[in-house]
């Protein structure tokens, strides 16, 4: 028990360290609006499956896609840490730019508390802001006099969460997720010798819910999940500084909203013979069309996203070599995003591949995945990217009563 207490203390210390030094990484011009570019990735063991997992119930797997997906039938204490890095190429009208980012993305743990109750807690990025845009124009009525306007932004929001899953019936689970959004967004506009800087601070508590059905039939597990989140108004405390010949400071408040969302997923897992196979597919909808955009240059549209993935273990029962124990993953995704620019809705599509490498009798797993995709559209800024996700998941048995001391 002393070892467990030390292990738990180190996890809590890690969470507070990440919480204190939460960073945000993106270079997307699409992060100019609202609270920035919302990060929909989960950064976990299913990252090689395009993060499909709303309908996945699995022991030893810290699933953050559905609040009802924490395995209450497991005696494992699970600890996950994930890092991610990306390289992006932005292209439009003959102009090409490159950007790279890397950061700690996730620290989380999960554990069963009682026979029918399990919890998970951690920290993830929620949104990212990072852009620098230059606009050239002419002063109205003076054809020979032009100006340059600079827009810059940085920062974003982080999300700490506490999730609880309860076993309602032998095959039915319900879950609730409580999230705390916090962070700071910095934006500035510069024209000639005048700069308007706005620092926006956010703190907000959100709730979302999930259901999971999981049934074992012979060597096949069938599971399906549902998730739901309601629309929430977000208050931004804005601190504005206008600097030119002098400096003027003001404090105001503004509001934006996060949309109602609903999603569903279905998963098949088969462990016949010596191999293991899994297929998962998700769909999620965010009702952005009902939310007014704070930027007249852009407007919101309903967001649709489909994720699908597969996993295969050649021989998890009696492997003859190490590579037969490895989990091999692949996936693909397609999304109609929440932004319309110049009358065109931004879309995104990509593919993922990854491996989960078991260590120490499968109690510790290292996961590595790559995500290659494109976002944009005809006549828009197109982003081609490759993202690498690296992490570790540590599993330790809890609540085991030994027969001999």
Residue, then its C-alpha position, 0 to 999 in steps of 0.5 A: x500500500x505504501x508503494x501505491x500511495x507514493x505512486x498516486x502522490x507522484x501522479x498528483x504532483x505531475x498533474x499540478x506541474x502540467x496545470x501550472x505550466x499549461x502550454x498551447x501549440x498551433x500555428x493555424x490562421x483558423x485560430x483567430x475566432x472565438x476561443x481559438x482552434x478547438x482540439x478534438x484529439x484525445x492523445x491516448x492508446x486509440x490515437x492510431x485508430x483516428x481516436x475512435x472510441x465513443x463505443x469502446x469498452x475495454x479493460x486497461x484502456x483509459x478512454x476519454x471519448x465517452x464518460x461511460x467508458x471507464x472500465x469499472x470491471x478492472x482492478x487496474x490503476x491507469x496512468x497516461x502521459x502523452x506528447x505530440x509534435x506536428x509539422x504543417x505547411x500552409x499554402x494559398x495563392x502561390x504562397x507557402x509557409x511552414x510551422x512546427x509545434x511540440x508539447x505535452x498534451x495529456x496527463x491523466x489517471x483512472x481507477x475503480x473506487x467501488x465495485x460499480x464505480x470508477x473515476x478518471x481525472x486529468x488535463x488536456x488542451x481545449x483550444x489553441x490560438x497562434x497566428x500572425x496575419x498581415x493585411x495591406x490596403x489603401x486609405x479611402x479617398x487617397x489612392x496613393x496612400x496605403x497601409x498595413x494592418x497586423x493581426x497577432x494572437x497567442x494562448x488558448x484554453x486548457x481543460x482539467x476534468x473529473x469523470x465518473x462511470x457507474x455500472x447501472x445494469x450488467x451490460x449498461x454503464x452511465x457516466x458524467x464528466x465535469x470539466x473546468x476550462x481556464x486560460x488566457x488568449x492574447x490578441x493584438x491589432x497594429x496599424x502604423x504606430x497604434x496597437x490595440x492589445x486584448x487579453x481575454x481570461x476564461x474560467x468555466x465549468x462544463x458538464x457532459x454525459x455518456x452511456x455505454x452498452x457492452x455485451x460479451x457473446x462467446x469470443x466477441x464483445x459488442x459495445x455501443x456508446x452515446x455522448x451528449x453535451x449541452x450549449x454553454x455560454x462562456x464569459x471572457x474578461x477582456x483587458x484592453x490596452x490602446x497604445x499610440x502617443x499615450x496608453x489607455x487601459x479598459x476592462x470589459x466583458x464579452x461572451x461567446x458560446x460552446x455548442x450543444x453536441x451529440x455523438x455515437x459509436x460502435x465497436x466490435x472486439x474479437x479474441x477467437x483463437x490466439x489473435x485479437x481484432x477490433x473495429x470501431x467507428x464514431x460520429x459526432x455532431x456540434x450544433x455551431x450553426x446556432x451560435x453567432x460568430x464574433x468575427x464578421x469575416x467568418x461565420x459558424x456552420x454545423x460541425x460533423x466528424x466521422x472517425x473509424x479505426x482498426x486494431x490487430x494483435x497477431x498472437x496475444x495468448x502464446x506469442x512466439x516473438x515480441x512482435x506478435x504481442x504488439x498492437x497494430x492500429x490504423x484509422x481514418x477521419x473526415x470532418x466538415x468543420x465549424x467555420x465558413x470563410x468566403x462562403x466556403x466551409x472548411x473540411x478536413x480529412x486524414x489517416x492515422x497509423x500506430x503501434x502499442x508496444x507492451x512492456x512488463x507483462x503488458x502492464x506498461x504500454x508505449x504508444x506511437x502514432x502518426x496522423x497525416x491530413x489536410x485541412x482547408x478547401x478550394x480558394x482557402x488557406x490549405x494546411x497539410x500536416x503530419x502529427x506524431x503522438x508519443x505516450x506511455x500508459x502504466x497499469x498497476x493492480x489495486x485492491x488485490x488481497x494476497x493469499x500469502x504475506 
